[in-house]
Each structure stands twice: as structure tokens, then as C-alpha cells.
């Protein structure tokens, strides 16, 4: 486990909490930082994230056999996303992968790295692979464009950048969204994660600043992520999450690849069933000038308040942020049966702190049952 980022010593830095503890939530002006990040004029410190490397000639074919994604032919510099699932098809690890020709770099949440490295090591058997938790040696700086100033700080002085495939439907993938790929809000958020030497993190930031690029905090990157409908491990996922619920068949699952742990559930739900829950974005009432906490319950009730006798909990908030254009927004995981037209209510932590919430559909309520499906909210892929 790495210590807090040295960038927290910069003037105005306020440390984030929760999943982003260890880096700055902001540097004094969250909304301005968000605008700069969206415009490509700022980078965000993700040095609290984890990095696991896999080297050896069998690395890509091995990762293909273990995961939901086809990465056996991943070219150097090419980016993808893969999931490691339980036997029941539930998400255990979600890794962003880029290969440099000698090593596959798996960029994950900080909490994932130790367990992922240990599990991969246990699965080596006689294959020519070596696994390392490289979190203490390498860090990530990210933004909405590639930063050439960071090239000398990558492995061996060469650039190493993961480009988020979201929201494009990857080969073998499938969209569960209610909008076509050309109208997906994720198109407004290109995303690049640059691997840099952890010991040179401050030098890397100085090189960015010399190139006219400032720093933005985690609050800024989270707001853009939520607006892009991009799920995040540990927030949108829990011990029951299957990929279909979060539209992760789009970028992280190859439906035509060979056998892997959890494949039976993936295929059965996709072809014959429906995911029990669905990811949605919530447009929140901002009159209270606060945001609901992660985990806040979401209710549906005829009277529009959580204390109504008929109120029933239908899900929970997984992420929330103040967006510089849209105002307060959140991601929530809801029961599939929730009426898409229903106005929901989020219960806050304080007594009487309720937030009216309008749904913006992400995963279609009728997602799944692809075999022979004639019509519905779910759009066919082009």
C-alpha cells in the first residue's frame, strides 16, 4: 500500500475521502478544475490507484484464458479492459490493460492490486509468466487528452498510456444502453491514463505545468466519469454485480471467446435472461446545495417522499458529484423492475434530507434475452 500522494503538499490541496483517499479532492476551486480537465488543460493525480504487471511470453494468451476479454493479440500500446469473474459471473476484478511489448500493465483500484496480484500468482502453474504488484514503483496521471510532456516518465523513458475504450463497443462486445453509440455521453469524455515513475511524480507534474497543464482533483474526474455513465469498481460494483448491470459487455466482455470462469452466467443472462439490476444516472434536486453520500438509499413512492407509507427502496446511490454544467448528478444501481418514468427520492444522511431524482436511463430495463428479441428499449448494435 502506497502512502499519500506528495502532491497533497501543494498549496490549496484538500485530501479526498473514501475510494479516493490519498490524493487531492481539489486544489481550491473544484468547478474551475473540472472545466480545465474537460478542456484538456488539467491532469488528475491517480497515484492512489494500483498497478499489477504480468511479463513473460505467455502473458497475453494466459490473461485471455482467465478473463472475460480477448487480449491474446493485443498489440504494444493498444488498450483494452478485462474482468475476472467468480463462478457465478460476479465481478471480482476490473482491470484496464495496456501492453508495452514485454509486460502487460493492469491498472486497477488501489484496493484491487494486492488481491489481484496474489490470485494471478496462484494461477501461474507451469506457464511462462511473472506477476508483480508494481504499485510502489509506478503511478498514474490522467486527463482527457494524451500529454506528450509525460512521455519521458514512462517505463524505460518511453510513453505508456491506457486509452479508455469507453463508450465504443469493442470487438465481441454488446451495448446495453438505451442510446446508440453515436449519442452516448461518454463520447464527450475521452480518457487517458499515463503510467509514470512514482519517484518522479512531482517532476512529471512540473513538466505538465511547463507545458501549460495544471492539476485537477478527484472531484473533477469523478464528475466527468459520472456524466459519461462510466462505472467504477468498488463504487458501482458490490459482491453481487454481474457485468450486464453496468453495461460492461460494451468494453470488457468478448461474447465469442473461449471458456473462462463465469462465462456460463454471462451467456445465459445475455441470451435468455435479464440482469436483475440496472445502472442509471440521476439528475438530483440541487436546492439543498449538498450531495447524497455513496450508499444512500433510493426510494420510489407515489407521494414523492421517503416517509410515505407506500415508499419502497429500489436501489442505492453509488457515486455522486456536482457537475459544472448539469449540477448535482449521481449514478445509482436500481432494481430492473423500476418504472423508467418514475421520479425517485434519495434519502440523505440527515433527518428530512431528501433529494428528488429524475432518471436518465443507462442500461435498458429490458436488457438481455438477446436471442430472438424483436423490439424494445435495447438498441441493436450496428
C-alpha positions in Angstrom: 0.0 0.0 0.0 1.4 3.3 -1.0 1.4 6.4 1.2 -0.5 9.6 0.5 0.5 11.5 -2.7 3.3 14.1 -2.4 1.0 16.4 -4.4 -1.1 16.8 -1.3 1.6 19.2 -0.1 0.8 21.7 -2.9 -1.0 24.9 -1.9 -4.8 24.6 -1.6 -4.8 20.8 -1.8 -7.6 19.2 0.2 -7.4 15.4 0.6 -10.3 13.3 -0.7 -12.0 10.6 1.3 -13.5 7.2 0.6 -12.2 5.5 -2.6 -10.0 8.5 -3.4 -8.3 8.8 -0.1 -4.6 9.6 -0.5 -5.0 12.1 -3.3 -6.5 15.6 -3.6 -10.2 16.1 -3.8 -9.4 19.5 -5.2 -6.8 22.3 -5.1 -9.1 25.1 -4.1 -11.5 25.5 -6.9 -13.3 22.3 -7.9 -15.6 23.6 -10.6 -12.8 25.5 -12.4 -10.6 22.4 -12.2 -13.4 20.4 -13.7 -13.7 22.8 -16.6 -10.0 22.7 -17.2 -9.9 18.9 -17.0 -12.8 18.7 -19.5 -11.0 21.0 -21.9 -7.7 19.1 -21.7 -5.9 21.8 -19.8 -5.5 19.9 -16.5 -4.4 16.4 -15.3 -5.6 14.5 -12.3 -3.4 12.6 -9.8 -4.5 8.9 -9.6 -1.4 7.8 -7.7 -3.7 6.1 -5.2 -4.6 3.5 -7.8 -2.9 0.1 -8.1 -0.7 -1.3 -10.9 -0.1 -5.0 -11.5 2.3 -6.2 -14.2 2.5 -9.5 -16.0 5.6 -10.3 -18.0 6.7 -13.4 -19.9 5.9 -14.8 -23.4 2.6 -16.4 -22.3 1.2 -13.4 -20.6 -1.5 -12.3 -23.1 -2.8 -15.8 -24.0 -2.9 -16.6 -20.3 -4.8 -13.5 -19.4 -7.2 -14.3 -22.2 -8.0 -17.8 -20.8 -8.6 -16.3 -17.3 -10.6 -13.3 -18.2 -13.8 -12.1 -20.0 -11.8 -10.4 -22.7 -9.8 -11.4 -25.8 -6.3 -9.9 -25.4 -4.2 -12.6 -26.9 -3.4 -10.4 -29.9 -3.2 -7.1 -28.0 -0.6 -5.0 -29.9 2.0 -2.9 -28.0 0.4 0.3 -26.9 -3.1 -0.9 -27.6 -5.7 -0.6 -24.7 -8.5 -2.8 -23.5 -10.5 -3.7 -20.4 -11.0 -7.1 -18.8 -13.0 -8.6 -16.0 -12.1 -11.5 -13.7 -15.3 -13.1 -12.6 -16.5 -15.6 -10.0 -18.0 -18.9 -11.0 -21.4 -17.2 -10.6 -20.4 -14.5 -13.1 -19.9 -11.8 -10.5 -17.2 -9.2 -10.9 -14.2 -9.8 -8.7 -11.6 -7.6 -10.6 -11.9 -5.0 -13.3 -8.6 -4.2 -14.9 -7.6 -1.6 -17.6 -4.9 -3.3 -19.7 -2.1 -1.9 -21.9 0.9 -3.9 -23.2 4.3 -2.5 -23.9 5.6 -5.5 -25.9 7.3 -7.1 -22.8 4.8 -6.5 -20.0 1.1 -6.3 -19.7 0.1 -3.4 -17.3 -3.1 -3.9 -15.4 -4.3 -0.6 -14.0 -6.8 -1.1 -11.1 -8.2 0.5 -8.0 -5.8 0.5 -5.1 -7.8 -2.0 -3.1 -7.7 -4.4 -6.0 -4.0 -4.7 -6.6 -2.8 -6.9 -3.7 -5.6 -9.5 -4.2 -5.3 -9.4 -7.9 -1.5 -10.0 -7.8 -1.9 -12.8 -5.3 -4.7 -14.5 -7.3 -2.8 -14.3 -10.6 0.3 -15.7 -9.0 -1.7 -18.7 -7.7 -2.9 -19.4 -11.3 0.5 -19.4 -12.9 1.0 -23.2 -12.9 3.7 -24.1 -15.5 3.2 -21.1 -17.7 5.9 -18.6 -18.6 4.6 -15.6 -16.8 5.7 -13.4 -13.9 3.3 -11.3 -11.8 4.3 -8.3 -9.8 2.4 -5.7 -7.7 4.2 -2.7 -9.1 2.1 -0.1 -7.3 5.0 1.2 -5.2 7.1 1.9 -8.2 4.6 3.3 -10.7 1.8 5.8 -10.5 -0.9 7.2 -12.9 -1.6 10.8 -14.0 -4.8 11.1 -16.2 -6.7 13.5 -18.3 -9.0 14.0 -21.3 -6.1 14.0 -23.8 -2.6 12.5 -24.2 0.1 14.6 -22.6 3.4 14.4 -24.5 5.1 16.1 -21.6 4.7 12.8 -19.6 6.4 10.6 -22.3 9.9 10.6 -20.6 8.5 9.5 -17.3 7.1 6.2 -18.5 8.9 2.7 -18.3 12.3 3.0 -19.8 11.7 6.6 -20.6 9.1 5.7 -23.2 5.4 6.7 -23.1 2.9 4.2 -21.7 -0.7 5.3 -21.8 -4.0 3.5 -21.4 -6.8 5.0 -23.6 -10.2 4.2 -22.3 -12.2 2.3 -24.9 -15.5 3.6 -23.3 -18.0 4.1 -24.8 -17.1 2.4 -28.1 -18.4 -1.1 -28.3 -15.3 -3.3 -28.5 -15.0 -6.3 -30.9 -17.1 -9.1 -29.4 -18.9 -6.6 -27.1 -22.5 -5.6 -26.9 -24.2 -2.4 -25.8 -27.0 -2.5 -23.2 -27.5 1.3 -23.4 -30.8 2.9 -24.5 -28.9 5.3 -26.8 -26.9 4.5 -29.9 -23.1 4.6 -29.7 -23.1 7.9 -31.7 -25.2 9.6 -29.0 -23.5 8.2 -25.9 -22.4 10.9 -23.4 -19.2 9.1 -22.9 -18.0 10.5 -26.2 -17.7 13.8 -24.5 -15.1 12.3 -22.1 -12.0 10.8 -23.9 -9.8 9.5 -21.1 -6.1 8.7 -20.9 -4.2 7.2 -18.0 -0.4 7.8 -18.2 1.9 5.5 -16.3 4.8 7.4 -14.7 7.6 6.6 -12.3 6.3 7.2 -8.8 9.6 8.6 -7.5 9.4 11.2 -10.3 5.7 12.1 -9.8 6.4 15.7 -8.9 8.9 16.1 -11.8 6.2 14.8 -14.1 3.7 17.4 -12.8 6.3 20.1 -13.2 6.8 19.1 -16.8 3.0 19.3 -17.3 2.9 22.8 -15.8 5.7 23.9 -18.1 3.5 22.8 -21.0 0.6 24.8 -19.7 -1.3 21.9 -18.0 -2.5 22.3 -14.4 -3.8 20.0 -11.8 -7.4 19.0 -11.1 -8.6 17.0 -8.1 -10.6 13.7 -7.9 -13.9 15.6 -7.6 -13.4 16.9 -11.1 -12.6 13.5 -12.6 -15.4 11.8 -10.8 -18.0 14.4 -12.1 -16.8 13.8 -15.7 -16.9 10.0 -15.1 -20.5 10.0 -13.8 -21.6 12.2 -16.7 -20.1 9.7 -19.1 -22.0 6.8 -17.4 -18.7 5.1 -16.7 -18.9 2.5 -13.9 -16.1 2.2 -11.4 -15.1 -0.9 -9.4 -15.8 -0.6 -5.7 -18.4 2.1 -6.2 -20.8 0.8 -8.9 -19.9 -2.8 -8.0 -20.6 -4.9 -5.0 -20.4 -8.6 -4.2 -23.4 -9.4 -6.4 -22.6 -7.3 -9.5 -22.6 -9.0 -12.9 -21.3 -7.2 -16.0 -24.7 -6.8 -17.7 -26.0 -4.5 -14.9 -23.3 -1.8 -15.6 -23.2 -2.1 -19.5 -19.7 -3.6 -19.2 -20.4 -6.0 -22.0 -19.7 -2.9 -24.1 -15.9 -2.7 -23.4 -14.9 -5.6 -21.0 -16.5 -8.8 -22.3 -15.9 -10.6 -25.6 -19.0 -12.7 -26.2 -17.4 -15.0 -28.7 -14.2 -16.0 -26.9 -13.5 -19.4 -25.3 -14.3 -20.7 -21.9 -13.5 -18.7 -18.7 -14.7 -18.6 -15.2 -18.2 -17.0 -15.1 -18.8 -17.4 -18.8 -21.9 -19.5 -18.3 -23.7 -16.8 -16.4 -22.6 -14.1 -18.9 -24.0 -16.1 -21.8 -27.2 -17.2 -20.0 -28.2 -13.7 -18.9 -27.3 -12.2 -22.2 -29.1 -14.7 -24.4 -32.0 -15.9 -22.2 -32.5 -13.8 -19.2 -32.4 -10.2 -17.8 -29.9 -8.7 -15.4 -31.6 -8.2 -12.0 -30.4 -4.6 -11.6 -29.6 -1.8 -13.9 -27.3 1.3 -13.7 -28.9 4.6 -14.1 -27.9 8.3 -13.9 -29.9 10.5 -11.5 -30.4 14.2 -12.1 -30.7 15.5 -8.5 -32.6 18.4 -6.9 -29.8 20.8 -6.0 -31.8 23.2 -3.9 -30.2 21.9 -0.7 -26.7 22.6 -2.0 -25.5 19.2 -0.8 -24.9 15.8 -2.3 -26.1 12.4 -1.1 -23.5 10.1 0.3 -22.4 7.0 -1.5 -24.7 4.2 -0.4 -27.7 6.5 0.2 -31.0 4.5 -0.4 -33.2 5.3 -3.4 -36.9 5.1 -3.0 -39.9 5.0 -5.3 -43.2 6.3 -3.8 -46.4 7.7 -5.2 -46.2 10.7 -2.8 -42.7 11.6 -3.7 -41.1 11.3 -0.3 -39.3 8.5 1.6 -41.6 8.7 4.6 -44.7 7.9 2.5 -46.4 4.7 3.7 -46.0 3.3 0.2 -42.3 4.1 -0.2 -40.1 1.2 -1.1 -36.4 1.1 -1.5 -35.5 0.3 -5.1 -31.7 0.8 -5.1 -28.8 2.9 -3.8 -26.6 5.7 -4.9 -23.1 4.5 -5.9 -21.5 7.8 -6.9 -22.5 11.5 -6.7 -20.9 14.7 -7.8 -21.5 18.4 -8.7 -21.1 18.7 -12.5 -20.0 22.1 -13.8 -22.8 22.2 -16.4 -25.5 19.8 -15.2 -25.4 20.5 -11.5 -25.8 17.6 -9.0 -25.8 14.2 -10.6 -25.3 10.6 -9.4 -25.1 7.1 -10.5 -27.3 4.5 -8.9 -27.9 0.8 -9.2 -31.7 0.1 -9.2 -33.9 -3.0 -9.5 -34.7 -3.8 -13.1 -38.4 -3.5 -12.4 -38.3 0.2 -11.5 -40.5 2.2 -13.9 -38.1 4.2 -16.1 -40.6 7.2 -15.9 -40.8 7.2 -12.1 -39.4 10.2 -10.2 -37.3 8.8 -7.4 -36.3 10.1 -4.0 -32.8 9.7 -2.4 -32.7 9.7 1.3 -29.8 11.7 2.7 -27.9 11.1 5.9 -29.6 13.9 7.9 -33.2 13.7 9.1 -35.5 15.0 6.4 -32.7 15.4 3.9 -34.4 14.0 0.8 -33.4 14.6 -2.9 -35.9 14.3 -5.7 -34.2 12.4 -8.5 -35.1 12.1 -12.2 -33.8 9.0 -14.0 -31.6 9.2 -17.1 -31.6 5.6 -18.4 -28.3 3.9 -19.0 -28.9 0.2 -19.0 -32.2 -0.6 -20.7 -34.8 -2.2 -18.4 -35.4 -4.9 -21.0 -31.7 -5.6 -21.4 -30.8 -9.3 -22.0 -32.8 -12.0 -23.8 -31.0 -11.2 -27.0 -31.8 -14.4 -28.7 -34.8 -13.7 -30.9 -35.6 -10.4 -29.4 -37.8 -8.4 -31.8 -38.2 -4.9 -30.2 -37.7 -3.0 -27.0 -35.7 -0.2 -25.5 -32.5 -2.0 -26.0 -31.0 -1.0 -29.4 -29.4 -3.5 -31.6 -25.7 -2.9 -32.3 -24.8 -1.5 -35.7 
